[in-house]
Amino acid sequence: MSRPKLLKLPEVLEEIDMSRAAFYRMRARGKAPKLIKLPNGQIRCRRDDLDTWLNSYQEAA
């Protein structure tokens, strides 16, 4: 079984074409994809969580 792909925040921001500030505003409203905070403080997003989040907006459009 392979490990899930973890994306760095800059990779997520580039893929969704959003600024860091806009992303954190969305996150504060509970509208951003799920994030993981690693023990060293770095932030990651599972590829599957980002895809699920994107698909939820595609269905709503």
N, C-alpha and C positions, 0 to 999 in steps of 0.2 A: 504494500500500500504506500503510495507516494504522499509526501507532505504537501499540504495546500500551498499554493503560490502566495507569498506575502509581498505586497506592493508598498514601497515607501511613499510617504505623503506627496512628495513632488511628482512621482509617477501618476498618482491618482489625480492630482490637480491638472497635470498635462492632459491626461486622457479625457477628463470631463471639461476641460478648457475653462477653469475657474480659478480666481485668485485665492490665495491663502485666507485673506480676510473674509471674503464672501463664503468660503467653505466653513470657517469657524462660526460665522453668523448662522449659517444653516445648521451646523452642529448644535449650537446653543438652543435652537428651536426644535431639536430632535428630528431633523429632516435629513441628516447626512447618513452615509453608509456606516455600518458598524466598524469601529476601530479597535485595535489591540495596542495596549501600552506594554512594551517589553520591559523586563527588569532594569535595563540600562536607561530607561526613559524614552527610548525611541518609539515612534508611532508607526504602526503598520495596518494595512487593510487586506483582508483575505480576498483573493481574486473572485471567489464565489460570492462573497458578500457584496462586492462592488457590482458584479453582474446582476445579482438579484435586485439591488437598489436601482440600477439603471433600467431594468425590465419593468419595475413597478411604475416608473415614470412614463415609459413607453406605452403601457396599457392605459394610463390615465390621460394620455394626450389625445 
